[in-house]
């Protein structure tokens, strides 16, 4: 039977979750054992939060950047602003946004 664990910050917010195939696994420091339902809810919350969305969007932007360079193009000032906004959300600097910024045109010639 799997072992499910979650880790909470000092304010009670879930910040990580882990599952182990062997229930005899030692619980990592800072984690507590939880039910499968608690684990699934935590996993869903963590992976669908705005910070994770921003990180996924940054991965897409990196692909756009590679393509832009290959095509001899550069990112527009609007795209640079978009990337900075995503970075702020992803690294936790921006804690007030509730949605991702709208992506502008990826490149200009």
C-alpha positions as CSV (number, residue, x, y, z in Angstrom):
1,X,0.0,0.0,0.0
2,X,1.4,3.4,-0.9
3,X,2.5,6.0,1.6
4,X,1.2,9.5,1.1
5,X,2.8,12.6,2.6
6,X,2.2,16.4,2.6
7,X,4.4,19.3,3.8
8,X,2.9,22.5,5.1
9,X,4.3,25.9,5.6
10,X,4.2,27.6,9.0
11,X,0.8,29.2,8.0
12,X,-0.7,25.8,7.1
13,X,-0.5,26.1,3.4
14,X,0.5,22.9,1.6
15,X,3.8,23.4,-0.2
16,X,4.7,19.9,-1.3
17,X,3.4,16.4,-1.6
18,X,5.0,13.0,-2.1
19,X,4.0,9.4,-2.5
20,X,6.0,6.3,-2.0
21,X,5.3,2.8,-3.2
22,X,6.4,1.2,0.1
23,X,4.5,2.2,3.3
24,X,7.6,1.3,5.3
25,X,9.5,4.2,3.7
26,X,10.7,6.7,6.3
27,X,8.7,9.9,6.2
28,X,10.9,12.8,4.9
29,X,11.7,15.5,7.4
30,X,9.0,18.2,7.4
31,X,6.4,15.9,5.9
32,X,3.4,14.3,7.6
33,X,1.5,11.2,6.5
34,X,-1.9,11.9,5.0
35,X,-4.7,9.9,3.3
36,X,-4.9,9.3,-0.4
37,X,-7.7,11.8,-0.7
38,X,-5.7,14.5,1.1
39,X,-2.7,13.7,-1.1
40,X,-4.8,13.9,-4.4
41,X,-6.3,17.2,-3.3
42,X,-2.9,18.6,-2.4
43,X,-1.4,17.4,-5.7
44,X,-4.3,18.9,-7.7
45,X,-4.0,22.2,-5.8
46,X,-0.2,22.4,-6.2
47,X,-0.1,21.6,-9.9
48,X,-2.9,23.8,-10.8
49,X,-2.0,26.9,-8.8
50,X,-1.1,30.1,-10.6
51,X,2.7,29.7,-9.9
52,X,2.7,26.3,-11.6
53,X,0.7,27.8,-14.5
54,X,3.3,30.5,-14.8
55,X,6.2,28.0,-14.7
56,X,4.5,26.0,-17.5
57,X,4.0,29.2,-19.5
58,X,7.7,30.1,-19.1
59,X,8.6,26.7,-20.5
60,X,6.6,27.6,-23.6
61,X,8.2,31.0,-23.8
62,X,11.6,29.4,-23.7
63,X,10.6,27.3,-26.8
64,X,9.4,30.5,-28.5
65,X,12.8,32.1,-27.7
66,X,14.7,29.3,-29.3
67,X,12.6,29.5,-32.4
68,X,12.9,33.3,-32.5
69,X,16.7,33.1,-32.3
70,X,16.7,30.4,-35.0
71,X,14.7,32.7,-37.3
72,X,16.8,35.7,-36.6
73,X,14.1,37.5,-34.7
74,X,14.0,39.1,-31.2
75,X,11.3,39.4,-28.6
76,X,9.3,42.5,-28.7
77,X,9.2,44.9,-25.6
78,X,5.6,43.6,-25.0
79,X,6.9,40.0,-24.9
80,X,9.7,41.0,-22.6
81,X,7.2,42.6,-20.2
82,X,5.1,39.4,-20.4
83,X,8.1,37.2,-19.5
84,X,9.0,39.4,-16.6
85,X,5.4,39.2,-15.3
86,X,5.5,35.4,-15.6
87,X,8.8,35.2,-13.8
88,X,7.5,37.3,-11.0
89,X,4.5,35.0,-10.6
90,X,6.6,31.9,-10.9
91,X,9.2,32.9,-8.3
92,X,6.6,34.3,-5.9
93,X,7.6,37.9,-6.1
94,X,4.1,38.8,-7.5
95,X,1.6,37.5,-4.9
96,X,-1.3,39.7,-6.0
97,X,-2.0,38.4,-9.5
98,X,-4.9,36.0,-9.8
99,X,-4.6,35.2,-13.5
100,X,-1.7,34.9,-15.9
101,X,-1.0,38.0,-18.2
102,X,-2.1,37.7,-21.8
103,X,0.6,36.6,-24.1
104,X,1.4,39.2,-26.8
105,X,2.9,38.3,-30.3
106,X,6.0,36.3,-29.6
107,X,8.5,38.0,-31.9
108,X,9.2,40.9,-34.2
109,X,11.5,41.2,-37.1
